[in-house]
Amino acid sequence: MPRGQPSKQTQFRLPPWALQFIERAAAQRHTTKTQVVLDALQCLQEQELEELMAEGYESLPAQDELLDGPGAFGGHGTRPAW
């Protein structure tokens, strides 16, 4: 976490395996336990964003449907010459 960035101390309970993982990862990476948790949260946040984007792309019509559908190109019904 960059210095000078506001933060708030928080307490929560973790199962032993989670605490052991955080401590081991911090030691291996030569960083703080806080940074390990922040990295994990950022990874989760990025994963959720990727999933949301994938769902959005899956719900879009195929590109050909967009170009051939009614209302394409201002409702003229033909594709421009370009």
MMTF fields as JSON, N, C-alpha, C and O atoms, coordinates in Angstrom:
{
  "mmtfVersion": "1.0.0",
  "mmtfProducer": "UNKNOWN",
  "numBonds": 327,
  "numAtoms": 328,
  "numGroups": 82,
  "numChains": 1,
  "numModels": 1,
  "chainsPerModel": [1],
  "groupsPerChain": [82],
  "chainIdList": ["A"],
  "bondAtomList": [4, 2, 8, 6, 12, 10, 16, 14, 20, 18, 24, 22, 28, 26, 32, 30, 36, 34, 40, 38, 44, 42, 48, 46, 52, 50, 56, 54, 60, 58, 64, 62, 68, 66, 72, 70, 76, 74, 80, 78, 84, 82, 88, 86, 92, 90, 96, 94, 100, 98, 104, 102, 108, 106, 112, 110, 116, 114, 120, 118, 124, 122, 128, 126, 132, 130, 136, 134, 140, 138, 144, 142, 148, 146, 152, 150, 156, 154, 160, 158, 164, 162, 168, 166, 172, 170, 176, 174, 180, 178, 184, 182, 188, 186, 192, 190, 196, 194, 200, 198, 204, 202, 208, 206, 212, 210, 216, 214, 220, 218, 224, 222, 228, 226, 232, 230, 236, 234, 240, 238, 244, 242, 248, 246, 252, 250, 256, 254, 260, 258, 264, 262, 268, 266, 272, 270, 276, 274, 280, 278, 284, 282, 288, 286, 292, 290, 296, 294, 300, 298, 304, 302, 308, 306, 312, 310, 316, 314, 320, 318, 324, 322],
  "bondOrderList": [1, 1, 1, 1, 1, 1, 1, 1, 1, 1, 1, 1, 1, 1, 1, 1, 1, 1, 1, 1, 1, 1, 1, 1, 1, 1, 1, 1, 1, 1, 1, 1, 1, 1, 1, 1, 1, 1, 1, 1, 1, 1, 1, 1, 1, 1, 1, 1, 1, 1, 1, 1, 1, 1, 1, 1, 1, 1, 1, 1, 1, 1, 1, 1, 1, 1, 1, 1, 1, 1, 1, 1, 1, 1, 1, 1, 1, 1, 1, 1, 1],
  "groupList": [{"groupName": "MET", "atomNameList": ["N", "CA", "C", "O"], "elementList": ["N", "C", "C", "O"], "formalChargeList": [0, 0, 0, 0], "bondAtomList": [1, 0, 2, 1, 3, 2], "bondOrderList": [1, 1, 2], "singleLetterCode": "M", "chemCompType": "L-PEPTIDE LINKING"}, {"groupName": "PRO", "atomNameList": ["N", "CA", "C", "O"], "elementList": ["N", "C", "C", "O"], "formalChargeList": [0, 0, 0, 0], "bondAtomList": [1, 0, 2, 1, 3, 2], "bondOrderList": [1, 1, 2], "singleLetterCode": "P", "chemCompType": "L-PEPTIDE LINKING"}, {"groupName": "ARG", "atomNameList": ["N", "CA", "C", "O"], "elementList": ["N", "C", "C", "O"], "formalChargeList": [0, 0, 0, 0], "bondAtomList": [1, 0, 2, 1, 3, 2], "bondOrderList": [1, 1, 2], "singleLetterCode": "R", "chemCompType": "L-PEPTIDE LINKING"}, {"groupName": "GLY", "atomNameList": ["N", "CA", "C", "O"], "elementList": ["N", "C", "C", "O"], "formalChargeList": [0, 0, 0, 0], "bondAtomList": [1, 0, 2, 1, 3, 2], "bondOrderList": [1, 1, 2], "singleLetterCode": "G", "chemCompType": "PEPTIDE LINKING"}, {"groupName": "GLN", "atomNameList": ["N", "CA", "C", "O"], "elementList": ["N", "C", "C", "O"], "formalChargeList": [0, 0, 0, 0], "bondAtomList": [1, 0, 2, 1, 3, 2], "bondOrderList": [1, 1, 2], "singleLetterCode": "Q", "chemCompType": "L-PEPTIDE LINKING"}, {"groupName": "SER", "atomNameList": ["N", "CA", "C", "O"], "elementList": ["N", "C", "C", "O"], "formalChargeList": [0, 0, 0, 0], "bondAtomList": [1, 0, 2, 1, 3, 2], "bondOrderList": [1, 1, 2], "singleLetterCode": "S", "chemCompType": "L-PEPTIDE LINKING"}, {"groupName": "LYS", "atomNameList": ["N", "CA", "C", "O"], "elementList": ["N", "C", "C", "O"], "formalChargeList": [0, 0, 0, 0], "bondAtomList": [1, 0, 2, 1, 3, 2], "bondOrderList": [1, 1, 2], "singleLetterCode": "K", "chemCompType": "L-PEPTIDE LINKING"}, {"groupName": "THR", "atomNameList": ["N", "CA", "C", "O"], "elementList": ["N", "C", "C", "O"], "formalChargeList": [0, 0, 0, 0], "bondAtomList": [1, 0, 2, 1, 3, 2], "bondOrderList": [1, 1, 2], "singleLetterCode": "T", "chemCompType": "L-PEPTIDE LINKING"}, {"groupName": "PHE", "atomNameList": ["N", "CA", "C", "O"], "elementList": ["N", "C", "C", "O"], "formalChargeList": [0, 0, 0, 0], "bondAtomList": [1, 0, 2, 1, 3, 2], "bondOrderList": [1, 1, 2], "singleLetterCode": "F", "chemCompType": "L-PEPTIDE LINKING"}, {"groupName": "LEU", "atomNameList": ["N", "CA", "C", "O"], "elementList": ["N", "C", "C", "O"], "formalChargeList": [0, 0, 0, 0], "bondAtomList": [1, 0, 2, 1, 3, 2], "bondOrderList": [1, 1, 2], "singleLetterCode": "L", "chemCompType": "L-PEPTIDE LINKING"}, {"groupName": "TRP", "atomNameList": ["N", "CA", "C", "O"], "elementList": ["N", "C", "C", "O"], "formalChargeList": [0, 0, 0, 0], "bondAtomList": [1, 0, 2, 1, 3, 2], "bondOrderList": [1, 1, 2], "singleLetterCode": "W", "chemCompType": "L-PEPTIDE LINKING"}, {"groupName": "ALA", "atomNameList": ["N", "CA", "C", "O"], "elementList": ["N", "C", "C", "O"], "formalChargeList": [0, 0, 0, 0], "bondAtomList": [1, 0, 2, 1, 3, 2], "bondOrderList": [1, 1, 2], "singleLetterCode": "A", "chemCompType": "L-PEPTIDE LINKING"}, {"groupName": "ILE", "atomNameList": ["N", "CA", "C", "O"], "elementList": ["N", "C", "C", "O"], "formalChargeList": [0, 0, 0, 0], "bondAtomList": [1, 0, 2, 1, 3, 2], "bondOrderList": [1, 1, 2], "singleLetterCode": "I", "chemCompType": "L-PEPTIDE LINKING"}, {"groupName": "GLU", "atomNameList": ["N", "CA", "C", "O"], "elementList": ["N", "C", "C", "O"], "formalChargeList": [0, 0, 0, 0], "bondAtomList": [1, 0, 2, 1, 3, 2], "bondOrderList": [1, 1, 2], "singleLetterCode": "E", "chemCompType": "L-PEPTIDE LINKING"}, {"groupName": "HIS", "atomNameList": ["N", "CA", "C", "O"], "elementList": ["N", "C", "C", "O"], "formalChargeList": [0, 0, 0, 0], "bondAtomList": [1, 0, 2, 1, 3, 2], "bondOrderList": [1, 1, 2], "singleLetterCode": "H", "chemCompType": "L-PEPTIDE LINKING"}, {"groupName": "VAL", "atomNameList": ["N", "CA", "C", "O"], "elementList": ["N", "C", "C", "O"], "formalChargeList": [0, 0, 0, 0], "bondAtomList": [1, 0, 2, 1, 3, 2], "bondOrderList": [1, 1, 2], "singleLetterCode": "V", "chemCompType": "L-PEPTIDE LINKING"}, {"groupName": "ASP", "atomNameList": ["N", "CA", "C", "O"], "elementList": ["N", "C", "C", "O"], "formalChargeList": [0, 0, 0, 0], "bondAtomList": [1, 0, 2, 1, 3, 2], "bondOrderList": [1, 1, 2], "singleLetterCode": "D", "chemCompType": "L-PEPTIDE LINKING"}, {"groupName": "CYS", "atomNameList": ["N", "CA", "C", "O"], "elementList": ["N", "C", "C", "O"], "formalChargeList": [0, 0, 0, 0], "bondAtomList": [1, 0, 2, 1, 3, 2], "bondOrderList": [1, 1, 2], "singleLetterCode": "C", "chemCompType": "L-PEPTIDE LINKING"}, {"groupName": "TYR", "atomNameList": ["N", "CA", "C", "O"], "elementList": ["N", "C", "C", "O"], "formalChargeList": [0, 0, 0, 0], "bondAtomList": [1, 0, 2, 1, 3, 2], "bondOrderList": [1, 1, 2], "singleLetterCode": "Y", "chemCompType": "L-PEPTIDE LINKING"}],
  "groupTypeList": [0, 1, 2, 3, 4, 1, 5, 6, 4, 7, 4, 8, 2, 9, 1, 1, 10, 11, 9, 4, 8, 12, 13, 2, 11, 11, 11, 4, 2, 14, 7, 7, 6, 7, 4, 15, 15, 9, 16, 11, 9, 4, 17, 9, 4, 13, 4, 13, 9, 13, 13, 9, 0, 11, 13, 3, 18, 13, 5, 9, 1, 11, 4, 16, 13, 9, 9, 16, 3, 1, 3, 11, 8, 3, 3, 14, 3, 7, 2, 1, 11, 10],
  "groupIdList": [1, 2, 3, 4, 5, 6, 7, 8, 9, 10, 11, 12, 13, 14, 15, 16, 17, 18, 19, 20, 21, 22, 23, 24, 25, 26, 27, 28, 29, 30, 31, 32, 33, 34, 35, 36, 37, 38, 39, 40, 41, 42, 43, 44, 45, 46, 47, 48, 49, 50, 51, 52, 53, 54, 55, 56, 57, 58, 59, 60, 61, 62, 63, 64, 65, 66, 67, 68, 69, 70, 71, 72, 73, 74, 75, 76, 77, 78, 79, 80, 81, 82],
  "secStructList": [7, 7, 6, 6, 7, 7, 7, 7, 7, 7, 7, 7, 7, 7, 7, 2, 2, 2, 2, 2, 2, 2, 2, 2, 2, 2, 2, 2, 2, 6, 1, 7, 2, 2, 2, 2, 2, 2, 2, 2, 2, 2, 2, 2, 2, 2, 2, 2, 2, 2, 2, 2, 2, 2, 2, 2, 2, 2, 2, 1, 7, 7, 2, 2, 2, 2, 2, 2, 1, 6, 6, 4, 4, 4, 4, 6, 1, 1, 7, 7, 7, 7],
  "xCoordList": [0.855, 0.0, 0.902, 1.801, 0.666, 1.508, 1.414, 0.344, 2.547, 2.576, 1.745, 1.664, 1.127, 0.33, -1.093, -1.919, -1.382, -2.745, -3.571, -3.12, -4.776, -5.568, -5.943, -6.241, -5.918, -6.304, -6.973, -6.899, -7.613, -8.303, -7.993, -8.102, -7.614, -7.307, -8.594, -9.622, -8.521, -9.674, -9.257, -8.123, -10.189, -9.93, -10.979, -12.165, -10.541, -11.467, -10.802, -9.58, -11.595, -11.092, -10.824, -11.582, -9.735, -9.368, -9.106, -8.626, -9.414, -9.049, -7.521, -6.846, -6.99, -5.526, -4.853, -3.78, -5.456, -4.811, -4.652, -3.65, -5.628, -5.569, -4.468, -3.706, -4.389, -3.346, -1.962, -1.029, -1.835, -0.551, -0.168, 0.993, -1.144, -0.871, -0.408, 0.579, -1.115, -0.759, 0.645, 1.442, 0.944, 2.269, 3.365, 4.421, 3.115, 4.109, 4.308, 5.441, 3.213, 3.317, 4.05, 4.853, 3.778, 4.458, 5.959, 6.766, 6.328, 7.751, 8.434, 9.544, 7.782, 8.372, 8.52, 9.489, 7.569, 7.574, 8.279, 8.403, 8.734, 9.391, 8.501, 8.929, 7.263, 6.288, 5.466, 5.743, 4.475, 3.656, 2.461, 2.079, 1.89, 0.672, -0.462, -1.302, -0.479, -1.497, -1.396, -2.414, -0.194, -0.016, -0.453, -1.014, -0.207, -0.654, -2.174, -2.721, -2.856, -4.321, -4.803, -5.749, -4.178, -4.569, -4.379, -5.222, -3.27, -3.024, -4.105, -4.583, -4.482, -5.522, -6.863, -7.601, -7.178, -8.44, -8.453, -9.48, -7.33, -7.25, -7.43, -8.1, -6.84, -6.987, -8.458, -8.964, -9.134, -10.545, -11.377, -12.289, -11.063, -11.784, -11.615, -12.587, -10.405, -10.144, -10.873, -11.417, -10.881, -11.569, -13.073, -13.684, -13.657, -15.093, -15.402, -16.428, -14.533, -14.729, -14.661, -15.476, -13.689, -13.572, -14.821, -15.29, -15.356, -16.568, -17.756, -18.545, -17.884, -18.965, -18.843, -19.838, -17.623, -17.414, -17.748, -18.365, -17.352, -17.651, -19.157, -19.667, -19.868, -21.327, -21.937, -22.878, -21.406, -21.908, -21.67, -22.552, -20.476, -20.185, -21.064, -21.515, -21.306, -22.146, -23.579, -24.268, -24.035, -25.411, -25.576, -26.701, -24.467, -24.553, -24.897, -24.497, -25.636, -25.886, -24.587, -23.651, -24.555, -23.371, -23.144, -24.078, -21.902, -21.574, -22.393, -22.844, -22.59, -23.383, -24.818, -25.423, -25.361, -26.714, -26.786, -27.784, -25.736, -25.715, -25.697, -26.347, -24.948, -24.818, -26.027, -26.377, -26.674, -27.786, -29.149, -30.16, -29.195, -30.471, -31.188, -30.597, -32.487, -33.238, -32.654, -32.259, -32.605, -32.075, -30.584, -30.027, -29.932, -28.493, -28.259, -29.052, -27.247, -26.869, -27.982, -28.282, -28.578, -29.563, -30.895, -31.684, -31.163, -32.444, -32.557, -33.656, -31.466, -31.526, -31.593, -31.968, -31.23, -31.357, -30.244, -30.215, -29.337, -28.203, -26.928, -26.876, -25.918, -24.611, -23.966, -24.117, -23.253, -22.534, -21.432, -21.015, -20.969, -19.962, -18.585, -17.729, -18.351, -17.022, -16.813, -15.748],
  "yCoordList": [-1.164, 0.0, 1.228, 1.338, 2.154, 3.346, 4.178, 4.325, 4.711, 5.552, 6.799, 7.315, 7.278, 8.481, 8.244, 9.156, 7.03, 6.71, 6.415, 5.669, 6.988, 6.768, 5.292, 4.601, 4.841, 3.467, 3.449, 4.416, 2.355, 2.215, 0.832, -0.172, 0.796, -0.484, -1.285, -0.75, -2.561, -3.445, -4.759, -5.214, -5.35, -6.671, -7.642, -7.315, -8.829, -9.891, -11.222, -11.304, -12.24, -13.576, -14.358, -14.285, -15.102, -15.954, -17.369, -17.543, -18.365, -19.721, -19.859, -19.108, -20.797, -20.946, -21.083, -20.517, -21.819, -22.001, -20.667, -20.451, -19.776, -18.486, -17.612, -16.979, -17.581, -16.789, -17.342, -16.58, -18.659, -19.271, -18.906, -18.606, -18.933, -18.57, -17.125, -16.836, -16.216, -14.796, -14.577, -13.848, -15.195, -15.035, -15.598, -14.986, -16.766, -17.388, -16.544, -16.33, -16.068, -15.255, -13.947, -13.501, -13.335, -12.086, -12.314, -11.509, -13.406, -13.706, -13.987, -13.51, -14.753, -15.093, -13.865, -13.75, -12.956, -11.766, -10.578, -9.516, -10.757, -9.671, -8.435, -7.325, -8.654, -7.569, -7.757, -8.652, -6.926, -7.011, -7.939, -8.222, -8.397, -9.202, -8.369, -8.884, -7.084, -6.196, -6.173, -6.235, -6.087, -6.037, -7.346, -7.332, -8.463, -9.759, -9.78, -10.217, -9.314, -9.275, -8.305, -8.62, -7.139, -6.181, -6.751, -6.554, -7.458, -8.088, -9.124, -9.212, -9.907, -10.919, -10.273, -10.749, -9.193, -8.485, -7.862, -7.88, -7.316, -6.736, -7.821, -7.602, -8.978, -10.104, -10.513, -10.738, -10.607, -10.961, -9.902, -10.232, -8.644, -7.552, -7.624, -7.454, -7.871, -7.974, -9.174, -9.088, -10.289, -11.494, -11.238, -11.642, -10.575, -10.269, -9.326, -9.48, -8.354, -7.439, -8.193, -7.957, -9.101, -9.895, -10.753, -10.895, -11.319, -12.126, -11.273, -11.694, -10.085, -9.18, -8.775, -8.715, -8.499, -8.121, -9.293, -9.098, -10.499, -11.678, -11.878, -12.181, -11.709, -11.835, -10.787, -11.078, -9.576, -8.51, -8.81, -8.585, -9.321, -9.662, -10.806, -10.808, -11.777, -12.915, -12.486, -13.11, -11.433, -10.993, -10.088, -9.8, -9.64, -8.807, -9.664, -10.827, -9.107, -9.854, -9.976, -9.196, -10.959, -11.149, -9.906, -9.151, -9.694, -8.487, -8.397, -7.311, -9.509, -9.479, -9.048, -8.333, -9.49, -9.096, -7.585, -6.947, -7.03, -5.587, -4.824, -3.787, -5.341, -4.642, -4.858, -3.974, -6.027, -6.347, -6.085, -6.158, -5.787, -5.634, -4.36, -3.456, -4.295, -3.076, -1.891, -2.009, -0.776, 0.42, 0.595, 1.627, -0.409, -0.271, 0.817, 0.946, 1.568, 2.636, 3.669, 4.122, 4.025, 5.086, 4.67, 5.532, 3.386, 2.924, 2.884, 2.696, 3.053, 3.055, 1.641, 1.467, 0.637, -0.74, -1.221, -2.406, -0.379, -0.818, -0.394, 0.583, -1.157, -0.824, 0.263, 0.279, 1.166, 2.196, 1.571, 0.441, 2.293, 1.784, 1.647, 0.959, 2.261, 2.183, 0.818, 0.513],
  "zCoordList": [0.0, 0.0, 0.0, 0.833, -0.932, -0.999, 0.276, 0.867, 0.678, 1.876, 1.649, 0.534, 2.722, 2.645, 2.196, 2.224, 1.783, 1.363, 2.613, 3.482, 2.72, 3.927, 4.085, 3.111, 5.313, 5.611, 6.976, 7.734, 7.271, 8.538, 9.094, 8.39, 10.336, 10.964, 11.143, 11.56, 10.824, 10.895, 11.527, 11.376, 12.23, 12.818, 12.319, 12.26, 11.962, 11.591, 11.871, 11.996, 11.967, 12.289, 11.014, 10.047, 11.034, 9.912, 10.427, 11.547, 9.625, 10.017, 9.984, 9.281, 10.729, 10.796, 9.434, 9.225, 8.503, 7.196, 6.466, 5.785, 6.602, 5.915, 6.511, 5.779, 7.823, 8.475, 8.133, 7.881, 8.125, 7.759, 6.327, 6.048, 5.424, 4.04, 3.936, 3.26, 4.602, 4.553, 5.116, 4.526, 6.237, 6.845, 5.946, 5.794, 5.352, 4.471, 3.209, 2.777, 2.621, 1.413, 1.686, 0.867, 2.828, 3.184, 3.338, 2.872, 3.988, 4.178, 2.84, 2.601, 1.972, 0.67, -0.218, -0.968, -0.137, -0.997, -0.355, -0.966, 0.863, 1.601, 1.645, 1.328, 2.041, 2.134, 3.404, 4.202, 3.585, 4.793, 4.57, 3.435, 5.661, 5.581, 4.988, 4.25, 5.317, 4.754, 3.235, 2.545, 2.714, 1.26, 0.611, -0.485, 1.262, 0.729, 0.626, -0.387, 1.662, 1.644, 0.566, -0.156, 0.441, -0.593, -1.996, -2.871, -2.207, -3.506, -3.817, -4.948, -2.807, -2.999, -3.311, -4.174, -2.613, -2.865, -4.253, -4.931, -4.677, -6.013, -7.069, -8.078, -6.843, -7.768, -7.871, -8.97, -6.746, -6.726, -7.446, -8.204, -7.21, -7.857, -9.379, -10.115, -9.85, -11.285, -11.885, -12.986, -11.163, -11.625, -11.767, -12.757, -10.787, -10.853, -12.006, -12.669, -12.256, -13.369, -14.698, -15.59, -14.829, -16.047, -16.261, -17.391, -15.188, -15.292, -15.731, -16.578, -15.161, -15.562, -17.025, -17.747, -17.451, -18.846, -19.764, -20.812, -19.388, -20.202, -20.313, -21.392, -19.204, -19.232, -20.152, -20.89, -20.111, -20.976, -22.445, -23.275, -22.779, -24.163, -24.644, -25.789, -23.774, -24.155, -24.427, -25.234, -23.768, -23.96, -25.181, -25.591, -25.761, -26.955, -28.166, -28.231, -29.131, -30.364, -31.158, -30.978, -32.027, -32.862, -33.706, -33.973, -34.126, -34.881, -36.168, -36.533, -36.854, -38.088, -37.814, -38.612, -36.67, -36.316, -36.084, -36.418, -35.519, -35.29, -36.607, -36.739, -37.585, -38.866, -39.766, -40.548, -39.666, -40.564, -39.952, -40.65, -38.683, -38.006, -38.402, -38.992, -38.068, -38.372, -37.62, -36.46, -38.277, -37.648, -37.823, -37.45, -38.39, -38.613, -39.65, -40.582, -39.526, -40.44, -40.588, -41.692, -39.481, -39.498, -40.105, -40.49, -40.199, -40.682, -42.194, -42.716, -42.911, -44.369, -44.96, -46.119, -44.159, -44.604, -45.496, -45.829, -45.896, -46.718, -46.034, -45.287, -46.317, -45.74, -46.576, -47.798, -45.936, -46.709, -47.549, -47.295, -48.534, -49.467, -48.83, -49.385, -47.717, -47.135, -46.639, -46.101]
}
